[in-house]
């Protein structure tokens, strides 16, 4: 359903996590005045989409699994520091995500809970975004690699329900302790392409063909950014998806949410493990500017992309 992503409001409605993420109540006026990129700026690159039914995992990679159900996560309460492969399985009936938020020294989960209870328009700005799995549809799963340092973390789902309340407000929040560990010595995954996130654009290093691929994400911007994947309907664009988006409403005729990576802070990185299918997709960043509250896609951070099939070699070659 199209109630995806973490939270943003063009006009904050006080649901408690609003401007920290960017995905829900978007007024008709806000949509009307979005300075979208010209369609001529669409990049004709073969690129990214997660078919989330069975996101591939490299042989031998240690995988930490979390299960999303209605209003709760299940999974480990402690992990070792380092690069961790996180898999999210959605056994609920709504789209879910898992965002890893690190607490700085001296801050506590209770302080975050107080902020949520106060219905503040944003999460505390001292929380650090380490990424996670974004926008997994019911019955599907996806995996990403993220970097975790020792310390206390908060895991949450910021996707809104039919009433516009983030799932975190309904109990989809939990604590995680990350403990120091010796370096594993495992090399970083081999990436088939790099996706750079800037203020405010996506840039793909090169085309991707269909099949099992790994994409390396780098946040080169000055703000936190995320990637939301949209499987576009025939003839539709990412712009169409945004214009038709209604939280808690009917299916969006322009496409459906299909995974991605939750917010990562400037300078951070993540790896998406994908099973790419041929077709047209959209990339969007819904996170909000911390000063203006405007969603990043309204400043140009959206892109239509195409995944090409693997060429069939000529007979006899």
C-alpha positions, -999 to +999 in steps of 0.1 A: +000+000+000+012+035-005+017+044+031+054+039+028+085+055+041+095+075+072+079+107+081+075+141+066+047+166+062+046+196+039+025+211+066+035+192+098+005+176+115+023+167+147+024+130+145+057+129+164+083+121+138+074+144+110+103+162+095+129+136+103+117+115+074+097+123+044+069+102+034+034+108+043+008+136+044+015+157+013-011+184+008-025+191-027-010+226-025+025+212-017+023+189-047+010+215-070+040+238-065+068+212-066+096+223-089+100+190-106+129+184-129+122+186-166+115+152-181+144+158-204+167+154-174+157+118-168+188+097-170+186+068-196+207+045-175+200+010-166+196+010-129+182+000-098+152-019-085+147-045-058+124-074-066+119-081-029+105-115-029+139-131-024+167-105-022+199-124-028+225-128-001+262-136-008+274-170+001+290-170+035+277-136+046+265-134+082+229-122+080+209-106+109+172-110+104+144-088+117+108-096+112+082-069+109+047-076+120+019-053+127+032-028+153+063-048+163+097-059+153+112-093+163+150-099+161+182-098+182+187-074+210+225-072+206+248-072+176+286-069+171+300-037+156+312-035+121+296-040+087+264-059+092+240-074+067+205-067+078+175-086+064+139-074+070+111-099+064+076-083+063+050-106+077+025-078+083-003-064+061+013-030+055+046-017+041+073-016+067+109-004+071+136-006+098+157+025+105+188+023+127+193+054+148+224+057+170+222+074+204+252+096+212+269+092+246+247+106+274+215+102+255+189+075+263+160+056+247+138+073+274+148+107+259+136+096+225+104+082+240+097+115+257+101+133+223+077+109+207+052+113+235+054+151+232+043+148+195+072+169+184+073+176+147+107+159+144+129+134+160+158+147+182+185+161+159+212+143+179+201+109+166+225+096+140+211+078+110+229+046+100+205+033+074+184+002+072+159-015+050+133+007+034+097+001+022+093-037+022+059-047+009+038-074+028+051-109+022+084-097+009+119-092+022+151-073+014+187-069+027+213-042+030+248-039+045+253-010+070+281+001+093+274+000+130+297+014+158+295+003+194+267+019+214+230+021+220+206+022+190+169+028+184+151+008+157+118+021+144+094+021+115+083+055+105+058+045+079+023+058+086-009+038+091-043+045+076-048+073+103-015+089+093+003+078+125+038+064+121+041+027+131+066+038+157+038+055+175+020+022+177+048+003+192+071-004+163+102+008+182+128-012+200+163-009+215+195-025+202+229-027+218+259-029+195+291-042+212+327-039+203+342-067+182+375-076+166+376-067+129+363-095+108+387-090+079+359-096+055+362-074+024+334-051+014+310-065-011+319-062-048+296-035-061+282-036-097+275+002-095+277+032-072+247+054-063+258+088-050+233+109-030+238+146-030+219+178-021+196+171-041+202+145-067+209+109-075+239+099-096+245+063-108+280+054-119+268+033-148+241+009-161+230-022-144+216-053-162+190-076-148+200-102-123+216-104-089+235-071-083+250-051-055+248-013-054+271+008-032+253+039-018+274+069-007+259+100+009+280+129-005+255+155+006+253+178+036+221+163+048+208+128+055+193+111+025+175+079+017+164+059-014+129+047-019+124+024-049+092+025-069+081-001-095+065+021-120+033+012-139+035+012-177+038+047-190+041+063-155+069+083-139+082+090-105+065+124-108+032+107-114+037+085-084+043+116-062+013+135-076-010+105-070+004+096-036-022+095-007-012+080+026-034+053+038-054+054+006-058+031-024-030+016-044-012+042-064-019+038-101+015+050-110+034+023-092+042+005-059+069+008-033+096-017-037+123-013-011+154+009-007+176+022+021+165+043+050+182+075+060+220+077+062+239+107+075+264+126+054+296+106+048+280+073+055+275+044+031+254+012+026+252-017+002+219-029-014+217-065-025+193-066-054+176-089-078+170-066-107+143-072-132+140-054-166+116-025-165+111+011-154+115+023-119+117+055-099+142+066-072+129+091-046+142+108-014+113+117+009+134+131+037+127+166+047+150+196+047+156+203+084+152+241+080+124+245+054+106+212+059+104+207+021+108+171+009+140+165-010+121+152-040+106+187-043+141+200-048+149+176-076+159+144-058+139+120-079+149+101-110+133+077-135+155+048-144+154+017-166+168-018-160+178-035-192+177-072-198+209-092-201+218-094-238+214-128-253+246-138-272+242-147-308+240-183-316+273-199-323+293-172-305 
